[in-house]
Amino acid sequence: MTGILRALAPTAADAASAGRICPIDYNYPTAVFARPPDFAAETLYVVGGLYGNLAALTAVDTLAAAERVRPTIVFNGDFHWFDAEPDWFDAIEQGVAPHRALRGNVETEIARADDIGAGCGCAYPDHVGEDIVRRSNEILAQLRASASPVARARQRALPMHLVAQIGSVRVGIVHGDACALAGWRFAQDYLDDPKRQHWLSDIGSAAQIDVFASTHTCLAALRDFAWPAGRLTVINNGAAGMPNFSGTRFGVITRIACSPSPCPPLYGLQRDGVHIDALALDYDQRAFLGRFLARWPQGSPAHASYYRRIVEGPDYTLAQARAAAP
């Protein structure tokens, strides 16, 4: 990808762009967050990248049950992915339905009445190989075929962002970043690149947001910046439904709350009396892997792209996720 994102109008695109471009209707101005909160909560769970993992969905409920105050749970997109079977897809829909949700690129492209050529809608950057992009487009096509018209209409109606008030902290909940549903500017490498941080220095004040909670990039990160314009915290949970770190088999969710977590966080920080933490999501790996392999055996696009990560974790460490902001 050249620059930040290649934009595409919501009309047909050439096949070579599918999975790379960012549709224009994914974009929103940063100032959209400068509004009254959509809700307030004492404890917030942000669950991004569930990827159709029913075992992870159960694990979220287990964590929530241990809280002193029942948390507000927000699924901030890509809760569908591997669940490319009607019954499996519907089970994820039923599990997410009682909670607040955003649409990620997966839900947005499933919900479109017409295929505009965006593929999976991931807006993959240049360093992601063509084979991965092609396979993601194939997964999305199979997933779309599993969604009923009712489910597609429900996903079409989901928002792209929410604002939450947690104690004294205003939280912007997004799928991608502060400007686009499939934006990559809350990825670990972007957050750590001094050449790109001029954008970050401005968004907190423009959005009137203290903390952005994101996912999309599939790798977790927490960064806390002190800019002349004010402090900005960014926490990206990576993936709730897949391992985030080498040699592990748990997902990650974000917890933002007025009280400490009842279980030890992987890493976190406090600001203005609010706890901002990454929690391990210890789901039933055997159950998830069994269902994954039944639907996506060797030779399938999802197996080629994800099997190794599911069993070994990505080439990414906990230290990279929690590194101090420059």
Sequence and secondary structure as in RCSB ss.txt:
>XXXX:A:sequence
MTGILRALAPTAADAASAGRICPIDYNYPTAVFARPPDFAAETLYVVGGLYGNLAALTAVDTLAAAERVRPTIVF
NGDFHWFDAEPDWFDAIEQGVAPHRALRGNVETEIARADDIGAGCGCAYPDHVGEDIVRRSNEILAQLRASASPV
ARARQRALPMHLVAQIGSVRVGIVHGDACALAGWRFAQDYLDDPKRQHWLSDIGSAAQIDVFASTHTCLAALRDF
AWPAGRLTVINNGAAGMPNFSGTRFGVITRIACSPSPCPPLYGLQRDGVHIDALALDYDQRAFLGRFLARWPQGS
PAHASYYRRIVEGPDYTLAQARAAAP
>XXXX:A:secstr
  SS  EE SS   GGGTTT EEGGGB  GGGGSS  SEE SEEEE    TT HHHHHHHHHHHHTSSS  EEEE
ES   SS  SHHHHHHHHHHHTTSEEE  HHHHHHH SS  S TT     TTS HHHHHHHHHHHHHHHTT  HH
HHHHHHTS SEEEEEETTEEEEEESS SSBTT  TTSHHHHT GGGHHHHHHHHHHHT SEEEE SSSS EEEEE
EETTEEEEEEE   SSS  STT   EEEEEEESS  SS  SEEEEETTEEEEEEEE   HHHHHHHHHHHS TTS
HHHHHHHHHHHH  S  HHHHH    
